Amino acid sequence: MCGICGIADSSSRPVERRDLERMNAALFHRGPDSEGVHLGPGVGLASRRLAIIDLVSGDQPISNEDGSLWIVLNGEIYNFPELRSDLERRGHTLRTHSDTECILHLYEESGDTCVDQLRGMFAFALWDGPRQRLLLGRDRLGKKPLYYAHQAGALYFSSELPSLLKALPQRPELDLPALDLYLALQYIPDPWTPFAGVLRLPPAHRLVWQRGELALTRYWDLNYEPKWTAPESALIEELRTLLRESVRCRLLSDVPLGN
């Protein structure tokens, strides 16, 4: 399952390790195989890992070659073998065999639109050190959660609310309109949560945090326009092909999966 968390500070002051470790400890049940922490000027990233792909060298956080970019990922990128091959053909050198590292190199080429190229279930946080900039991304249908809050000039994020609350300088109050939504709908729709000022990154969105400013952008949406004009028999076969391919890419792992 894995879990990620972190803090980015607009003043570039050091992030307190103990705050990050408290957040990460609350995610132990999501990733019992390993844990990792990266601390740098104005940022702290942490991860709890359930190892599925690249058991040996895939521990997080992961950096690019010069350490200017760092990333933590919860989830899987199903098309990473194809992305990796394309990146290597274009001259990139990848140090691990993980799907996570591919996102760093896509960001080097495409910036924020790197998320558009990802096929999978994911929530990630990518820190751009030279620009003091944090990019959060969530998969198209929102299979992986990511919560965030902006307090005292810093952005806090985590895969789970209890983890996020461990580090917030101010305990948020209950959001009564959000609770009203829960009573009416039996769930709280994105981007709201039970707490005022604590939000959930919506599916198919990316969030950029830089120098205390937030920018939220949708990068994908459903398209209901007709796409196929072939005979029914051809459409049935196309559906079978797509289903087989979807199952195949989801069974890619270094541990027994789908047995």
Solvent accessible surface area in square Angstrom, and as a share of the most:
residue,aa,sasa,rsa
1,M,98,0.44
2,C,14,0.09
3,G,0,0.00
4,I,0,0.00
5,C,0,0.00
6,G,0,0.00
7,I,9,0.04
8,A,0,0.00
9,D,10,0.05
10,S,46,0.30
11,S,65,0.42
12,S,49,0.32
13,R,122,0.44
14,P,115,0.72
15,V,17,0.10
16,E,82,0.37
17,R,118,0.43
18,R,148,0.54
19,D,30,0.15
20,L,0,0.00
21,E,78,0.35
22,R,107,0.39
23,M,0,0.00
24,N,1,0.01
25,A,68,0.53
26,A,26,0.20
27,L,0,0.00
28,F,110,0.46
29,H,111,0.50
30,R,17,0.06
31,G,0,0.00
32,P,69,0.44
33,D,81,0.42
34,S,26,0.17
35,E,110,0.49
36,G,14,0.13
37,V,45,0.26
38,H,29,0.13
39,L,62,0.31
40,G,16,0.16
41,P,99,0.62
42,G,0,0.00
43,V,1,0.00
44,G,0,0.00
45,L,0,0.00
46,A,0,0.00
47,S,2,0.01
48,R,19,0.07
49,R,13,0.05
50,L,62,0.31
51,A,19,0.14
52,I,36,0.18
53,I,19,0.10
54,D,12,0.06
55,L,82,0.41
56,V,142,0.82
57,S,45,0.29
58,G,2,0.02
59,D,69,0.36
60,Q,16,0.07
61,P,19,0.12
62,I,7,0.04
63,S,14,0.09
64,N,7,0.03
65,E,93,0.42
66,D,112,0.58
67,G,32,0.30
68,S,27,0.18
69,L,9,0.05
70,W,58,0.20
71,I,0,0.00
72,V,0,0.00
73,L,3,0.02
74,N,0,0.00
75,G,17,0.16
76,E,25,0.11
77,I,1,0.01
78,Y,16,0.06
79,N,28,0.14
80,F,18,0.07
81,P,53,0.33
82,E,93,0.42
83,L,17,0.09
84,R,36,0.13
85,S,49,0.32
86,D,48,0.25
87,L,0,0.00
88,E,82,0.37
89,R,178,0.65
90,R,126,0.46
91,G,62,0.60
92,H,31,0.14
93,T,88,0.51
94,L,17,0.09
95,R,132,0.48
96,T,7,0.04
97,H,123,0.55
98,S,3,0.02
99,D,9,0.05
100,T,3,0.02
101,E,1,0.00
102,C,0,0.00
103,I,0,0.00
104,L,0,0.00
105,H,0,0.00
106,L,2,0.01
107,Y,13,0.05
108,E,73,0.33
109,E,82,0.37
110,S,40,0.26
111,G,21,0.21
112,D,31,0.16
113,T,64,0.37
114,C,0,0.00
115,V,0,0.00
116,D,55,0.29
117,Q,71,0.32
118,L,3,0.01
119,R,92,0.34
120,G,22,0.21
121,M,39,0.17
122,F,1,0.00
123,A,0,0.00
124,F,0,0.00
125,A,0,0.00
126,L,0,0.00
127,W,7,0.02
128,D,8,0.04
129,G,20,0.19
130,P,102,0.64
131,R,116,0.42
132,Q,44,0.20
133,R,23,0.08
134,L,0,0.00
135,L,1,0.01
136,L,0,0.00
137,G,0,0.00
138,R,14,0.05
139,D,2,0.01
140,R,89,0.32
141,L,128,0.64
142,G,14,0.14
143,K,121,0.51
144,K,22,0.09
145,P,31,0.19
146,L,0,0.00
147,Y,28,0.11
148,Y,10,0.04
149,A,2,0.01
150,H,72,0.32
151,Q,34,0.15
152,A,75,0.58
153,G,31,0.30
154,A,2,0.02
155,L,0,0.00
156,Y,18,0.07
157,F,0,0.00
158,S,0,0.00
159,S,0,0.00
160,E,34,0.15
161,L,28,0.14
162,P,82,0.51
163,S,0,0.00
164,L,0,0.00
165,L,29,0.15
166,K,106,0.45
167,A,9,0.07
168,L,18,0.09
169,P,76,0.48
170,Q,131,0.58
171,R,168,0.61
172,P,15,0.10
173,E,137,0.61
174,L,104,0.52
175,D,25,0.13
176,L,127,0.63
177,P,96,0.61
178,A,2,0.02
179,L,55,0.27
180,D,91,0.47
181,L,55,0.28
182,Y,99,0.38
183,L,132,0.66
184,A,78,0.61
185,L,87,0.43
186,Q,128,0.57
187,Y,125,0.47
188,I,21,0.11
189,P,27,0.17
190,D,45,0.23
191,P,36,0.23
192,W,114,0.40
193,T,1,0.01
194,P,36,0.23
195,F,32,0.13
196,A,47,0.36
197,G,60,0.57
198,V,1,0.01
199,L,57,0.28
200,R,38,0.14
201,L,0,0.00
202,P,16,0.10
203,P,36,0.22
204,A,1,0.01
205,H,24,0.11
206,R,31,0.11
207,L,1,0.01
208,V,20,0.11
209,W,2,0.01
210,Q,42,0.19
211,R,162,0.59
212,G,19,0.18
213,E,127,0.57
214,L,71,0.36
215,A,56,0.43
216,L,86,0.43
217,T,60,0.35
218,R,121,0.44
219,Y,28,0.11
220,W,72,0.25
221,D,90,0.47
222,L,99,0.49
223,N,87,0.45
224,Y,185,0.71
225,E,118,0.53
226,P,125,0.78
227,K,128,0.54
228,W,148,0.52
229,T,142,0.83
230,A,44,0.34
231,P,96,0.60
232,E,129,0.58
233,S,83,0.54
234,A,46,0.36
235,L,62,0.31
236,I,75,0.38
237,E,86,0.39
238,E,61,0.27
239,L,104,0.52
240,R,119,0.43
241,T,68,0.40
242,L,86,0.43
243,L,105,0.52
244,R,149,0.54
245,E,54,0.24
246,S,31,0.20
247,V,86,0.49
248,R,137,0.50
249,C,6,0.04
250,R,99,0.36
251,L,88,0.44
252,L,75,0.37
253,S,29,0.19
254,D,83,0.43
255,V,44,0.25
256,P,116,0.73
257,L,69,0.34
258,G,64,0.62
259,N,169,0.87
